[in-house]
Amino acid sequence: NEDNRRGIEGVRPDNQYFRYFPQVVLVGNNRIELEHIPELIEEDGKYKVRLHESAWRSRQSPELAVTRKQMMIALQNVQGIYIRGTYNYPARGDAITMSELSKTSLQISLDVAVPQAPGVSGSPAIGVEKCLNCPQGFTGTSCQDPATGYCRKKQRSRVCRTALKNSRGDLTLLLGTLVFTA
């Protein structure tokens, strides 16, 4: 960490910034904003952040625990992951650019899970789920999408509802998005 205002390198972040300001902000589906605040400051400055509801708080209601449902809905459509790049003198608009990032020793990575191909070795992705028996009306690896004949109303609950059939047998819907397969 550097103090660019005073030209000092290797400045250790103040503990108070870790208690009040998030290390990572995840913005997902329908503007759900989740924050990760580490419990401890690591001596080497390296952090691993789990994408699990227990490691996050809601930006809108920080006093309430993030539920599994909220986390899965946010991860369904990730719109942004913001990582704190500065810690001293927090100011509006304080940012680090990608060109500045490439000049530092800061390294950022995101582990992803992919189906294991024959003959390719790799570590198992612990915590990655693939549901084999979704409830009626849902489909997808985490049962996150509406099944054929169902739709998702544009509401905060993101719950799938049965689509209506008109007299011709065509699926119709007045509000929301109709999901079907051709």
Backbone torsions as a table, in degrees:
resi	resn	phi	psi	omega
1	ASN	NA	139.0	-179.3
2	GLU	-120.2	147.1	173.0
3	ASP	-100.1	91.6	-175.2
4	ASN	-65.8	-28.2	-179.0
5	ARG	-67.6	-36.7	-178.0
6	ARG	-105.7	-1.6	178.5
7	GLY	70.2	32.9	-178.7
8	ILE	-108.6	134.2	178.3
9	GLU	-103.3	157.8	175.6
10	GLY	71.5	28.8	179.8
11	VAL	-77.9	128.4	178.3
12	ARG	-78.9	133.0	179.4
13	PRO	-62.0	145.1	177.5
14	ASP	-73.3	136.0	-178.6
15	ASN	-55.5	-33.1	-176.4
16	GLN	-62.8	-31.1	-179.9
17	TYR	-68.9	-28.5	178.7
18	PHE	-77.4	-27.6	179.4
19	ARG	-77.6	-31.2	-172.2
20	TYR	-109.4	-25.0	-175.8
21	PHE	-116.5	135.4	-176.6
22	PRO	-70.6	148.2	174.4
23	GLN	-78.3	-38.0	-178.6
24	VAL	-137.5	139.7	172.5
25	VAL	-120.8	127.9	177.3
26	LEU	-110.5	123.5	177.8
27	VAL	-110.0	123.7	-176.7
28	GLY	-131.2	-164.9	-176.0
29	ASN	-33.1	124.1	174.7
30	ASN	60.6	35.5	176.0
31	ARG	63.4	32.7	171.7
32	ILE	-73.0	126.1	-179.4
33	GLU	-116.7	119.7	179.6
34	LEU	-116.5	143.0	-178.3
35	GLU	-119.1	143.5	172.9
36	HIS	-115.2	123.6	176.0
37	ILE	-121.0	116.3	-178.2
38	PRO	-65.9	148.0	178.8
39	GLU	-75.2	-33.2	-178.2
40	LEU	-130.5	152.0	172.4
41	ILE	-88.6	121.8	179.7
42	GLU	-77.7	139.3	-179.6
43	GLU	-61.4	-38.1	-178.1
44	ASP	-86.4	-3.1	178.3
45	GLY	77.2	8.5	-179.7
46	LYS	-97.8	139.2	-179.2
47	TYR	-134.1	143.2	170.1
48	LYS	-115.8	126.1	-177.8
49	VAL	-113.3	117.6	178.7
50	ARG	-78.6	139.4	173.4
51	LEU	-89.0	65.3	-178.9
52	HIS	-132.2	142.5	-174.0
53	GLU	-56.7	-28.6	-178.1
54	SER	-68.9	-18.1	-176.9
55	ALA	-97.8	5.8	-173.3
56	TRP	-130.6	159.4	171.8
57	ARG	-131.7	156.2	179.7
58	SER	-78.9	133.8	178.3
59	ARG	-69.0	-34.1	-179.0
60	GLN	-74.1	-35.1	-179.1
61	SER	-137.3	74.1	-174.6
62	PRO	-62.7	-20.5	-179.2
63	GLU	-76.7	-16.0	179.9
64	LEU	-98.4	140.6	178.3
65	ALA	-69.7	142.9	175.6
66	VAL	-73.0	132.0	179.3
67	THR	-89.6	163.0	176.3
68	ARG	-59.5	-40.6	179.9
69	LYS	-60.1	-46.4	179.0
70	GLN	-60.7	-43.1	-178.8
71	MET	-63.9	-45.3	-179.1
72	MET	-65.2	-38.4	178.4
73	ILE	-66.5	-40.8	178.2
74	ALA	-64.4	-41.0	-178.6
75	LEU	-75.3	-14.5	179.8
76	GLN	-63.4	-32.6	-178.9
77	ASN	-147.8	80.4	-178.3
78	VAL	-72.1	122.5	-179.7
79	GLN	-100.7	-18.4	178.6
80	GLY	-174.9	146.8	171.6
81	ILE	-127.3	116.5	-176.9
82	TYR	-110.7	124.8	-177.0
83	ILE	-113.2	129.8	-178.7
84	ARG	-62.0	127.4	-179.1
85	GLY	-107.0	-15.1	179.7
86	THR	-135.2	153.4	-178.0
87	TYR	-128.7	-23.3	-175.5
88	ASN	-99.5	142.8	-178.6
89	TYR	52.3	60.4	-179.8
90	PRO	-61.0	128.0	-179.5
91	ALA	-139.3	153.4	178.7
92	ARG	-60.9	132.3	179.1
93	GLY	85.0	-0.9	178.2
94	ASP	-67.1	121.1	-175.0
95	ALA	-149.7	162.9	173.8
96	ILE	-120.8	132.2	-178.0
97	THR	-87.1	163.9	178.8
98	MET	-62.9	-34.0	178.7
99	SER	-68.3	-37.5	175.2
100	GLU	-67.4	-37.8	-179.9
101	LEU	-62.1	-39.6	-178.8
102	SER	-68.2	-19.9	179.7
103	LYS	-87.5	-7.3	-178.5
104	THR	-102.8	176.5	176.7
105	SER	-91.0	6.3	-179.9
106	LEU	-67.1	126.8	179.3
107	GLN	-122.1	134.6	179.5
108	ILE	-126.5	132.8	176.4
109	SER	-141.8	156.5	177.3
110	LEU	-132.9	117.7	178.3
111	ASP	-76.2	139.0	177.5
112	VAL	-128.5	154.2	178.2
113	ALA	-104.3	137.8	175.7
114	VAL	-133.5	152.5	176.7
115	PRO	-59.3	139.6	-178.5
116	GLN	-74.6	125.0	179.0
117	ALA	-85.8	149.0	178.1
118	PRO	-59.1	133.5	177.5
119	GLY	82.8	-1.7	179.9
120	VAL	-109.0	126.2	179.8
121	SER	-95.0	154.8	178.3
122	GLY	-174.8	167.2	178.8
123	SER	-78.4	142.5	176.5
124	PRO	-69.0	143.0	178.7
125	ALA	-88.3	98.1	-178.2
126	ILE	-76.2	133.3	178.3
127	GLY	93.8	-5.8	176.5
128	VAL	-86.7	128.6	-176.0
129	GLU	-108.6	154.1	170.7
130	LYS	-143.0	106.4	-177.3
131	CYS	-74.2	132.8	179.8
132	LEU	-100.0	-10.1	-177.3
133	ASN	-144.4	80.0	-178.7
134	CYS	-71.5	149.5	175.0
135	PRO	-65.4	161.9	-179.2
136	GLN	-56.6	133.2	178.0
137	GLY	96.7	-6.0	-177.0
138	PHE	-124.7	154.2	175.5
139	THR	-151.0	171.7	179.7
140	GLY	112.0	167.9	-177.5
141	THR	-62.6	-29.7	178.1
142	SER	-119.0	21.2	-178.9
143	CYS	58.2	35.9	-173.8
144	GLN	-93.4	-12.1	-175.4
145	ASP	-110.5	152.0	174.7
146	PRO	-69.3	138.9	177.2
147	ALA	-77.5	170.0	177.1
148	THR	-55.6	131.0	-178.7
149	GLY	89.1	0.2	178.4
150	TYR	-121.7	161.3	179.4
151	CYS	-140.2	166.3	177.5
152	ARG	-113.1	120.3	175.7
153	LYS	-72.2	146.8	178.3
154	LYS	-80.0	80.0	177.8
155	GLN	-135.3	166.2	-179.3
156	ARG	-64.9	-27.2	-176.9
157	SER	-71.6	-25.7	178.9
158	ARG	58.3	30.1	-178.0
159	VAL	-85.3	140.2	178.8
160	CYS	-80.8	140.6	178.3
161	ARG	-123.6	157.8	177.4
162	THR	-69.5	134.5	175.4
163	ALA	-76.3	155.7	-179.8
164	LEU	-92.2	146.2	175.5
165	LYS	-108.4	134.6	177.2
166	ASN	-86.3	-176.3	-174.9
167	SER	-63.1	-23.5	178.8
168	ARG	-85.4	-6.2	-179.2
169	GLY	89.0	3.5	177.4
170	ASP	-80.2	146.1	176.4
171	LEU	-77.3	130.7	178.2
172	THR	-131.7	156.6	178.8
173	LEU	-153.2	133.3	-178.8
174	LEU	-84.2	-42.9	-178.8
175	LEU	-126.0	132.1	176.3
176	GLY	113.0	-165.0	-176.9
177	THR	-118.0	129.0	178.2
178	LEU	-87.5	131.7	179.3
179	VAL	-112.3	125.5	179.3
180	PHE	-149.7	164.6	176.2
181	THR	-113.5	140.8	-178.6
182	ALA	-88.8	NA	NA
